[in-house]
Every structure is written in structure tokens, then in C-alpha cells.
Amino acid sequence: MRVLLATDRPDFGHALHLYLTECHVDVVDVVCEHDCLVERAAAERPDVILIDWQLGEAVSTEVVADLQGGVDPTPVVILSTSGKSAPARTSGAAAYATLGDRPDSLLAVLADVVPKAL
């Protein structure tokens, strides 16, 4: 599975990149800004995009809308520290994961979104 990770928290991004790599997930890039995310998503064509709900100044619902606007959009999974998933679910994201859950829960969410890739 090829994942594009978007977070503006470098330590978190590094830790998540290491975890996913150890789980045999190919992290194609880690980006920290909305504009860069849209550009890298178009260039890399990952299987799924994993977005930190609090991505800098951008409102994540706008980020998801931008990513879902093209032909054959890449599925988006939202990561949040909150258990409140309603805003993420109404954003157009394919799935939602809470950072406080067990790490293998994130892998299960990714597998649900992109079952053929795991």
C-alpha cells in the first residue's frame, strides 16, 4: 500500500512514518502544507492519503474537498486526537481514525479503505 501522509507536526509525522514502514506500508511522502499535499497527491497517486485533522492553517474539510475534486480521487483517511468523528465523516473522507486508539487500529482502517493493497 502506498500512503501519502500529511501532518504539520514533524515529530508525529516521523513516528507515524516509522510505524507504517515497519508494518510494510510504503509512505511515499510526508507533507506539512495544504498546497504541497494537493500537488504531491497528484504527482504520487498514492493508494490512500492520511491527513492529520489539524493540518496547519487549512481547514481539513477544505483539504478533503480539494483532494476529492478530480477524476478518480484518492481515498482520504482523517486522523484526529478527538473521538468526535462527525466533522471528518461529513468532509467526504473515506474513513476516520483516532490517534488514541491502538496502533493496529489504524492499519485496520487503511485495510478497509484499500483492501487490495495490504
NUSE-823091 format. One line per 5 residues: number of its first residue (from 1); for each residue x, y, z of N, C-alpha, C, O, CB. Coordinates in steps of 0.001 Angstrom, whole numbers, always signed. Each point is the difference from the previous one (the first is absolute). Last residue first. Glycine has a CB too. Layout:
# NUSE-823091
NUM	X:Y:Z:X:Y:Z:X:Y:Z:X:Y:Z:X:Y:Z  ...
//
This chain:
# NUSE-823091
118	-3095:-4334:+1090:+682:-564:+1178:+121:-1506:-121:+544:-649:+893:-1417:+2517:+522  -1320:+906:-4782:+1393:+411:+121:+726:-606:+1197:+1231:-6:+25:-1887:+2093:-1135  -4135:-2495:-236:+861:-758:-918:+1475:+281:+237:+846:-766:-461:-2674:+812:-1218  -1729:+2253:+4170:+179:-1418:+346:+954:-757:-902:+667:-924:+465:-2932:+999:+411  +1105:+4941:+636:+761:-510:-1142:+282:-1489:+213:+1156:-379:+190:-104:+2666:-591
113	-3791:-66:+3528:-87:+985:-1078:+666:-517:-1279:-496:+227:-1103:+481:+1613:+2818  +190:-4405:+2283:-1397:+124:-415:-154:+922:-1205:-822:-243:-883:+129:-163:+3244  +4922:-38:-337:-340:-1229:-722:-1452:+22:-470:-314:-527:-1067:+2012:-722:+2426  -164:+4774:+1388:+631:+71:-1325:-358:-1226:-850:-256:+122:-1198:+2148:+1219:+2190  -3332:-1349:+3459:-724:+1023:-758:+567:+102:-1407:-752:+44:-973:+261:+1222:+3091
108	+2745:-4066:+835:-1297:-579:-356:-824:+991:-816:-652:-386:-970:+703:-1024:+3051  +4029:+2868:-281:+234:-944:-1096:-1309:-631:-464:-198:-213:-1196:+2494:-251:+2095  -2459:+3210:+2872:+255:+799:-1192:+232:-905:-1208:-504:+275:-1089:+1483:+1555:+2516  -1389:-3842:+2758:-1297:+491:-453:+148:+843:-1262:-843:-60:-894:+17:+32:+3261  +4556:-1631:+135:-483:-904:-1042:-1396:+379:-485:-439:-479:-1045:+1830:-1331:+2042
103	+686:+4288:+2609:+630:+218:-1316:-523:-919:-1099:-127:+424:-1149:+2135:+311:+2366  -5189:+707:+2885:+1175:-865:-155:+581:+188:-1396:-750:+203:-955:-198:-1888:+2596  -1703:+5889:+55:-280:-1425:-160:+1299:-791:-90:+1081:+568:-159:-3244:-23:-1001  +1825:+4312:+1326:+65:-664:+1294:-282:-1492:-64:+202:-710:+985:-880:+2842:+15  +360:+883:-4794:+1386:-237:+378:+136:-704:+1335:+1028:-628:+253:-421:+2628:-1545
98	-4687:-2484:-2319:+338:+797:+1175:+1402:-371:+467:+327:-1181:+123:-2767:+1336:+549  -285:-290:-5705:+716:-738:+1048:+343:+959:+1131:+321:+1166:-227:+629:-2801:-1469  -4267:+996:-3152:+440:+833:+1119:+715:-892:+1012:-454:-1109:+282:-1469:+2750:-631  +161:-1576:-5348:+36:-589:+1343:+616:+985:+980:+489:+1068:-367:-310:-3383:-612  -1150:+3470:-3586:-429:-1404:-74:-81:-630:+1377:-798:-911:+221:+1833:+738:-2475
93	-1843:+5528:+1206:+1069:-975:+212:-566:-1413:-28:-1152:-228:+372:+2441:+1904:+993  -3746:+2542:-1595:+210:-741:-1238:+1133:-1004:+106:+318:-689:-969:-1174:+2646:-264  -1155:+980:+4703:+944:+704:-864:+174:-662:-1353:+538:+606:-926:+619:+158:+2956  -3750:-2286:+1908:-747:+837:-933:+914:+749:-958:-489:+679:-902:-1282:-443:+2620  +3649:-2993:+1656:-872:-855:-815:-794:+820:-1012:-264:-481:-1102:+99:-1130:+3011
88	+2883:+3849:+1257:+830:-735:-958:-868:-837:-922:+259:-67:-1202:+1621:+9:+2855  -4002:+2413:+1876:+537:+912:-1013:+852:-717:-1056:-55:+343:-1181:+31:+1453:+2910  -1762:-4523:+1850:-1012:+574:-894:+587:+978:-1023:-298:-134:-1187:-1349:-138:+3028  +3825:-2353:+1953:+280:-230:-1413:-967:+691:-946:+232:-25:-1209:+720:-2119:+1881  +1325:+2122:+4546:-1176:+535:-685:+237:-52:-1501:+770:+796:-537:-1314:+712:+2500
83	+3719:-2655:+1564:-875:-1099:-378:-1239:+457:-741:-842:-819:-370:+1678:-404:+2325  +4244:+3584:-1820:-1329:+4:+588:-795:-1214:-467:+161:-459:-1131:-106:+2966:+1241  +4266:-1264:-1697:+205:-325:+1410:-1335:-111:+711:-57:-453:+1143:+2274:+1622:-1171  -1313:-2258:-5343:-338:+1035:+964:+316:-468:+1404:+18:-1199:+280:-1806:+2054:-1797  +2119:-1889:-4308:+515:-335:+1332:-333:+1139:+942:+186:+1168:-339:+1687:-2571:-632
78	-3877:-535:-4078:+258:+1096:+926:+500:-567:+1324:-563:-958:+531:-1211:+2383:-1642  +1751:-3137:-4273:-269:-402:+1376:+429:+1161:+889:+1123:+494:-106:-798:-2995:-401  -1661:+1757:-5064:+622:+762:+1083:-425:-596:+1333:-1176:-288:+220:+1217:+2390:-1632  +352:-3658:-4250:-692:-7:+1291:+815:+727:+1071:+1229:-52:+14:-2326:-2118:-641  +1361:+3494:-4598:+647:-891:+951:-777:+19:+1310:-371:+1074:+473:+2626:-686:-1555
73	-4494:+712:-3891:+720:+537:+1161:+567:-1088:+909:-548:-1098:+101:-937:+3077:-208  -533:-1432:-4859:+575:-1130:+726:+813:+465:+1215:+1204:-245:+71:-1134:-1049:-2222  -987:+5388:-464:-476:-1288:-501:+727:-1104:+759:+1210:+89:+207:-1709:+881:-2513  +105:+3683:+4926:+388:-465:-1326:-673:-1295:-411:-874:-521:+694:+3020:+1638:-340  -2603:+1285:+4027:-585:+717:-1119:+313:-537:-1380:-699:+343:-953:+811:+1565:+2390
68	+1298:-3028:+3333:-1063:-820:-575:-594:+612:-1265:-926:-565:-582:+428:-258:+2867  +3897:+2991:+365:+545:-1291:-412:-1031:-861:-711:+357:-834:-832:+1211:+954:+2743  -2838:+4077:-66:+978:+224:-1075:+545:-1319:-535:+204:-148:-1205:+407:+2343:+2242  -3442:-2366:+2722:-754:+398:-1193:+931:+224:-1181:-311:-414:-1117:-1433:+1461:+2573  +3689:-1878:+2738:-621:-1214:-536:-767:+334:-1276:+83:-743:-978:-262:-239:+3304
63	+1981:+4605:-31:+1071:-828:-537:-583:-1252:-642:+371:-356:-1118:+1217:+1231:+2865  -4489:+1936:+597:+391:+603:-1278:+1094:-819:-671:-4:-162:-1220:-613:+2429:+2100  -732:-3523:+3406:-1100:-274:-924:+298:+581:-1376:-364:-591:-1016:-1252:+582:+2935  +4648:+844:+1662:+109:-1326:-605:-1146:-345:-937:+195:-746:-961:+1029:+61:+2969  +958:+5499:-1094:-1117:-718:+582:-70:-1343:-715:-91:-50:-1227:-1190:+2200:+1813
58	+5861:+882:+21:-1091:-457:-869:-1085:-700:+810:+284:-690:+979:+1338:+445:-2877  +2628:+1865:+3649:-1044:+1020:-81:-1212:-468:-806:-1085:+568:+121:+2859:+1165:+69  +1233:-5626:+1657:+379:+1405:-112:-1193:+937:+9:-948:-181:+764:+2933:-540:-2025  -3321:-3917:+1591:+1108:+243:-928:+223:+1491:-178:-553:+623:-906:+57:-2776:-279  -2336:-1309:+4181:+457:+1365:+265:+1218:+312:-859:+1095:+194:+528:-1981:-316:+1831
53	-1055:-4148:-2707:-1163:+894:-46:+396:+1446:+223:-650:+898:-536:-775:-2758:+1353  +4556:-1824:-3090:-195:+474:+1368:-1110:+1054:-56:+108:+970:-750:+2348:-1434:+1428  -1906:-3421:-4444:+95:+1420:+343:-256:+224:+1479:-1000:-462:+550:+271:+1057:-2858  +1938:-4392:-1892:-237:+37:+1441:+242:+1432:+461:+1128:+489:-70:-443:-2940:+381  -1845:-338:-5161:+622:+1181:+606:-437:+46:+1455:-1191:-49:+306:+1233:+1330:-2520
48	+502:-5395:-1834:-803:+680:+1024:+804:+1186:+527:+1231:-14:+11:-2428:-2153:+631  +2810:-327:-4297:-1229:-782:+175:-955:+683:+967:-1218:-125:-119:+2501:-1967:-346  +2180:+5140:-2428:+31:-1052:+1026:-1320:-768:+28:-994:+422:-592:+2603:+953:+1956  +744:+2170:-4591:-1147:-895:-138:+48:-1155:+1015:+6:-1167:-391:-109:+1764:-2048  +3262:+3366:+1361:+302:-1341:+510:-1104:-1021:-237:+282:-1193:-118:+1102:+2291:+1814
43	-1768:+3630:-3025:+1252:-543:-548:+222:-1462:+377:+436:-792:-836:+519:+3082:+939  -4717:+169:+1596:-116:-102:-1459:+1237:-658:-603:-111:-779:-946:-1338:+2827:+927  +1502:-1158:+4596:-1015:-1015:-262:-158:-212:-1504:-118:-1133:-467:-1071:+1748:+2602  +3982:+2864:-630:+634:-1319:+157:-994:-1131:-272:+375:-1037:-546:+1203:+2021:+2236  -3235:+3502:-1774:+1010:-192:-1045:+606:-1404:+56:+101:-674:-1025:+400:+3132:+1103
38	-3447:-1145:+3338:-742:-143:-1250:+962:-284:-1148:-269:-854:-845:-1524:+2407:+1701  +3745:-601:+3312:-740:-1260:+44:-725:-251:-1323:+93:-1092:-560:-375:+1352:+3047  +2466:+3865:-1740:+960:-1071:-285:-707:-1351:-40:+346:-857:-813:+1487:+2191:+1910  -4366:+2384:+201:+371:+111:-1415:+947:-1114:-413:-142:-581:-1076:-160:+3051:+1210  -949:-2255:+4512:-1119:-296:-887:+420:+5:-1473:-250:-971:-714:-1290:+1973:+2410
33	+5264:-2065:+2068:-851:+1119:-402:-1041:-444:-1015:+222:-933:-771:+1664:+2512:+1206  +1697:-4361:+1477:-472:+759:+1157:-919:+1161:-363:-439:+731:+888:+2531:-1369:+241  -205:-4754:-2810:-113:+1418:-325:-624:+747:+1166:-682:-590:+838:+473:+50:-3285  +2761:-4348:+827:-631:+640:+1152:+0:+1489:-308:+1059:+601:-177:-303:-2418:+1853  -467:-3009:-4884:+469:+1330:+384:-731:+425:+1270:-1072:-512:+321:+1575:+1123:-2742
28	-796:-5047:+646:+626:+624:-1168:+524:+1391:+302:+934:+469:-651:-2444:-1791:-795  +710:-3347:+4241:-342:+1414:+162:+740:+755:-1111:+1223:+136:+40:-1571:-346:+2523  -1154:-5094:-1863:+911:+904:-708:-503:+1434:+148:-1002:+376:-608:+1626:-2200:-1048  -1132:-2740:+4852:-770:+986:-744:+1007:+967:-611:+892:+490:+694:-2951:-708:+837  +2906:-3557:+1616:+78:-260:-1438:-941:+864:-829:-508:-427:-1036:+1154:-1877:+1598
23	+423:+2540:+4251:-1166:-837:-317:-111:-267:-1503:-1044:-438:-483:-131:+1376:+2492  +4568:+1892:-288:+201:-1283:+687:-1145:-980:-281:+185:-1215:+62:+1090:+2421:+1732  -1713:+3181:-3411:+1061:-692:-733:+275:-1366:+624:+170:-985:-719:+845:+3199:+76  -4011:+651:+2859:-586:-524:-1229:+1023:-785:-817:-322:-1045:-566:-1274:+2967:+546  +3128:+268:+3937:-948:-1068:+313:-556:-630:-1272:+0:-1223:-139:-588:+2392:+2273
18	+3384:+2620:-2599:+744:-1180:+464:-934:-1178:+266:+275:-1125:-415:+1451:+2638:+1422  -3735:+2600:-2080:+730:-516:-1166:+766:-1268:+382:-49:-994:-724:+260:+3337:-217  -2260:+45:+4372:-988:-726:-792:+640:-602:-1249:-335:-1117:-395:-1462:+2647:+1252  +4499:+1205:+1865:-385:-1217:+731:-993:-835:-809:+130:-1223:-69:+252:+2423:+2249  +856:+3010:-3925:+1145:-913:-7:-368:-1331:+678:+295:-1074:-524:+1289:+3056:+560
13	-4758:+1482:+84:+169:-502:-1362:+1128:-1005:-102:-126:-1019:-678:-749:+3167:-170  +240:+117:+4920:-1078:-946:-241:+136:-632:-1384:-149:-1212:-157:-1347:+2538:+1681  +4477:+2098:-455:+275:-1167:+839:-1057:-1087:-210:+327:-1183:-92:+782:+2679:+1785  -1670:+2718:-4005:+1123:-812:-463:+270:-1252:+831:+255:-1064:-564:+698:+3148:-287  -5451:+701:-278:+724:-294:+1246:+1154:-953:-342:-219:-1204:-135:-1898:+1523:+1573
8	-1365:+1188:-4447:+943:+1100:+212:+744:-158:+1330:+626:+938:+493:-2108:+570:-1856  -818:-5105:-2469:-52:+526:+1366:+995:+1137:+111:+1051:-20:-641:-1743:-2230:+1585  -1053:-1879:-4578:-26:+1455:+140:-181:+379:+1457:-1038:-277:+600:+98:+513:-2914  +2377:-4663:-1311:-307:+453:+1356:+82:+1514:+63:+957:+595:-493:-79:-2747:+1458  -1605:-2136:-4675:+512:+1362:+108:-484:+521:+1343:-1201:+3:+270:+1205:+399:-2817
3	+704:-5676:+553:-685:+999:+812:+723:+1331:-93:+1227:+64:+85:-2046:-1853:+1472  +259:-3544:-3878:+732:+1263:-93:-821:+1087:+691:-1152:+245:-360:+2267:-952:-1826  -698:-5010:+2422:-850:+1179:+0:+891:+1236:+0:+986:+80:+733:-2842:-1315:+492
//
